[in-house]
Amino acid sequence: MTTRTRVAIILITAPVLVFALVGGLMGKGRAAGETYPHLRVFDDVFSLTTDNYVERVDVDRLMHGAMRGLAESLDPDSAYLTAADARLLESGADAGPAEVGLDLTRQYYLRVISARDQSPAARAGLSPGDFIRAIDRQPTREMSVWEGMRRLRGAPGSTVSLLVIRGNAAEPHEMTLTREALVPLAPASRIIDGAVGYVRVPDITAGTPASLREACRRLQQAGAKALAIDLRGTSRGPLEAGLAMARLFVRAGTLAILDGRGTSRQVVAAGEADGEVTLPIAVLTDFGTAGAAELFTAALSGNKRAETLGERTAGRAARQRLFPLPDGAALWMSHAWYLTPAGAAIHERGLQPDVPVAQPDVEFGASAPAGDATLDEAVKRLRAKMAA
């Protein structure tokens, strides 16, 4: 190995050592003493690669790939950021005020968690579970969620091209979306079947708990005896807002548990003024239910305040923060996550509904089947509770 390469290993391995000493995320970390044998193996792999690969290796490219792989092994929301990316994140520089309404996770490629209601992505027919194979012809195989989300933003009226794979389709579907400046959507409500109030919550913001309270009040005044709260495809919003929403329905008990590395667990509990809405509740979920919506669902389900119906949720309930590295790069890493009231993990696992109801698979260009099986089942079960 050349002197230059040895120096490069020392300089570039330093961030790896920092990362190793920080430890893997929560349950995934190893004790620091167990880390050093792996670093020696890493040094051997690096040396063998740079000395024996069929062509000369770009050391920077190799190390960036190793860093990226380390971060990706934690969870989809963690990422290795180059020095340029870290400066962008720290500066708060916006990639643009417009977007297409997609939220993403990682599963080999970037994968759609949800396409927000009334967004360009929703109008184009994108749905939870779709794989984004390329963004503007750039493959997503080595693209972090952070980078993918940034590439989707831009100026209003600008376009972005996506190469999408759905289900077992042999050929990817190419589409071009026009970015728009999206505004938060308030909950929408109506009466179904005479006595069941239906509330669609497409977005969760700091103002959503108050809006949800008002929607429930109007439905009760209109004669609602039970509520179906639709959180399918609801993946945005501050995690704390999901817990604030849950306070409307849970009178007493644990709403969630915040667990972090090196800190004691924090129990988030309902207070004396909570639980003003006492009607029977059904919560509708799918793979697009993520983050704040998952915390809301877990709080109601864990306190026996709601029956959940639909599909398993996304499993996205962690807080991230930036860990700077000596060379200017950084790790954008999950450092704490929320657990259910019973102490079960939500992040990367999701919530299994009480009553599974599969949503139909729809091919690109095909019309969705009439009806809504999940909502129909929720209404049926709520009416049975009202009659009991």
Buried (B, 14 or more C-beta within 10 A) or exposed (E): EEEEBEEBBEEBBEBBBBBBEBBBBBEEBEEEEEBEEEEEEBBEEBBEEBEEEEEEBEBEEBBBEBBBEBBBEBBBBBBBBBEEBBBBBEEEEEBBEBBBBBBBBBEEBBBBBBBBBEBBBBBBBBBBBBBBBBBEEBEBEEBBBBBBBBBBBBEEEEEBEBBBBBEEEEEBBEBEBBBBEBEBBBBBBBBBEEBBBBBBBBBBBEEBBEBBBEBBEBBBEEEBBBBBBBBBBBBBBBBBBBBBBBBBBBBEBBBBBBBBBEEEEEEBBBEEEBBEBEBBBBBBBBBBBBBBBBBBBBBBBBBEBBBBBBBBBBBBBBBBEEBBBEBEBBBBBBBBBBBBBEEEBBBBBBBEBBEEBEBEEBEBEEEEEEEBBBBBBBBEBBBEBEEE
